[in-house]
Amino acid sequence: MPALVDELLAEARSHRRRSDSLLVAHCFSNAGLFALTSMLRRDAALEIDGAVYDSAPSPESHIRPWAAPMVIAASARGGSRAALLAKHVP
């Protein structure tokens, strides 16, 4: 996993340098959370604006998680209405 963490850190740092949009981690299962904590342990100065924890598969009969559209909307540039709404939806 060290190579993956290095790659993720490089991408996160690059994103911070070139963009003013939010940096939100999507932690899929335990491995995703382990990667995020490893990143933060290696670079405590890295600023993560939020996280989505997606750890349990849903049966077909349940509504699928709708976090992805909210994360996408919240990270939009230019203060779009969707980004403003996403910042205030619990």
Secondary structure per residue as TSV (DSSP state, phi and psi in degrees):
chain	resnum	aa	ss	phi	psi
A	1	M	-	360.0	-19.6
A	2	P	H	-56.1	-38.2
A	3	A	H	-66.0	-39.9
A	4	L	H	-63.1	-44.9
A	5	V	H	-62.5	-41.4
A	6	D	H	-60.1	-43.7
A	7	E	H	-65.2	-43.4
A	8	L	H	-64.5	-41.5
A	9	L	H	-62.4	-43.3
A	10	A	H	-61.3	-42.8
A	11	E	H	-67.1	-42.0
A	12	A	H	-63.9	-43.0
A	13	R	H	-64.2	-42.3
A	14	S	H	-62.6	-42.1
A	15	H	H	-60.4	-44.4
A	16	R	H	-62.6	-38.0
A	17	R	H	-70.7	-34.5
A	18	R	H	-104.8	-2.8
A	19	S	-	-143.0	149.6
A	20	D	-	-104.1	7.6
A	21	S	S	-78.5	165.6
A	22	L	-	-67.4	151.5
A	23	L	-	-113.6	108.6
A	24	V	E	-120.1	125.3
A	25	A	E	-83.4	137.7
A	26	H	E	-110.9	105.0
A	27	C	E	-93.8	107.1
A	28	F	E	-96.9	110.4
A	29	S	H	65.6	-170.1
A	30	N	H	-65.6	-34.9
A	31	A	H	-63.7	-38.9
A	32	G	H	-64.7	-41.9
A	33	L	H	-67.8	-39.0
A	34	F	H	-62.2	-41.5
A	35	A	H	-63.6	-43.1
A	36	L	H	-63.1	-46.1
A	37	T	H	-66.0	-34.0
A	38	S	H	-65.4	-40.5
A	39	M	H	-61.3	-47.6
A	40	L	H	-68.3	-31.0
A	41	R	H	-67.6	-38.4
A	42	R	H	-74.8	-32.7
A	43	D	-	-137.8	86.1
A	44	A	T	-66.2	-18.8
A	45	A	T	-83.0	-9.5
A	46	L	-	-65.1	127.5
A	47	E	-	-99.2	116.8
A	48	I	-	-106.8	126.4
A	49	D	-	-79.8	-21.4
A	50	G	E	-177.2	177.9
A	51	A	E	-148.1	148.2
A	52	V	E	-115.8	123.9
A	53	Y	E	-103.5	113.0
A	54	D	E	-120.6	84.8
A	55	S	-	-112.0	-13.7
A	56	A	S	-128.4	126.9
A	57	P	-	-67.2	147.8
A	58	S	-	-103.0	142.5
A	59	P	-	-65.8	156.9
A	60	E	T	-57.5	-26.3
A	61	S	T	-78.8	-8.6
A	62	H	S	-101.1	156.0
A	63	I	-	-67.7	134.6
A	64	R	-	-71.8	152.8
A	65	P	-	-58.4	141.0
A	66	W	-	-111.4	22.3
A	67	A	H	-68.7	-35.6
A	68	A	H	-56.8	-49.0
A	69	P	H	-61.9	-33.7
A	70	M	H	-68.3	-39.8
A	71	V	H	-64.9	-43.8
A	72	I	H	-62.4	-45.6
A	73	A	H	-64.7	-39.9
A	74	A	H	-69.7	-23.1
A	75	S	T	-96.0	8.5
A	76	A	-	-68.9	144.8
A	77	R	T	-83.0	159.2
A	78	G	T	84.2	7.3
A	79	G	-	66.1	44.0
A	80	S	-	-64.2	161.2
A	81	R	H	-60.5	-38.3
A	82	A	H	-63.2	-39.5
A	83	A	H	-66.5	-41.0
A	84	L	H	-64.3	-43.8
A	85	L	H	-61.2	-45.0
A	86	A	H	-61.8	-31.5
A	87	K	H	-70.9	-19.6
A	88	H	H	-112.1	2.1
A	89	V	-	-91.2	126.0
A	90	P	-	-66.6	360.0
